[in-house]
């Protein structure tokens, strides 16, 4: 069975090793005042506020943490 060729090449990932390291460091830091722990939504907002990425979805943050077997609990 042959695979279908793409009409366009795949987009490169937004999350480079440097961006991934910054997201992980943020997730391992103290949560913002008023919160007991980080949530995916909080991390997503903070990544955008800190200009780590211009725009990012919650799923991108979740898969980045899951890839490194990190849990927010």
C-alpha positions, 0 to 999 in steps of 0.5 A, a space after each residue: 500500500 502506498 501512502 498518499 503524497 501531501 499537496 503541501 509540505 507539513 508545517 514545522 512545529 511551533 514548539 522548538 526545544 527552546 520553547 518546550 524548555 520554557 513551557 516546562 520550566 513555567 509548569 514547574 514554577 510556583 503558580 500565580 497568586 490565588 491558585 494552588 497549582 497550574 492548569 492548562 488554561 493558566 499555562 496557555 495564557 502565561 505563555 502568550 503573556 510572556 511572548 514565548 509564543 504569539 498564539 498557542 492552543 491548550 492542546 499544544 501545551 497539553 501535548 508538550 507536557 505529556 510528551 515529557 510525562 509531566 503532570 500538573 497535579 
